[in-house]
Amino acid sequence: MLSELLLAGFIIGVGLCMAGAGTHLYQWLAREQALLRVDGPTLPASLGHLAMSIVCGPYIMLQMGLERGGGENISVGSALVGALVAFGWAFVTGLLFMSAYVAIQF
């Protein structure tokens, strides 16, 4: 039981690392803020934004959860929902990259 929980935590950690690295790489190369979007002037640009949103989504959701509302305080509900969605999404992203790694290695 403990080994399965550690494996799940490792996969979530890989997903968050890949999402954070992908977000910062995208922002550096595109010179614009990474957002969850699927718009674009052409179909390839729209598909690129969709792929970026899928890979970088967990990190973007964590940032969205920590945004300040109308006042100066962070909303606890917003932070909890953002973290819940981000960690679940990071598990899927981690599975995507770990399965690609295993497929290439073997």
C-alpha positions, 0 to 999 in steps of 0.5 A: 500500500505504501509503495503505491502511494509513493509511486503516485506521489512520484508520478505527481512530482514528475508531472509538476516538474514537467509542467513547470519546466514546460511553462517557463520554456514556453514563456521564454520562447513565445515571450508571452504568458502561458494561459489555458487557451485553444485560440490561434490564427491558424490550425497549427497555432491552435493545436500548439496552444492546446498541447501547451495547455495540456502539458503546462496545465497543472502549473498554470492551475496552481498559479491561478489558485494563488491569485489574489481576489478583490482584496489583498488576501488569497481565497482559501477555497480558490487555492484548495480547488486550484491545488486539487485540480492541479495535482490531479492533472499533474498525475495525468501529465506525469503518466504521459511523460513516464509512459513515453519514457518507458516506451522509449527505453524498452 
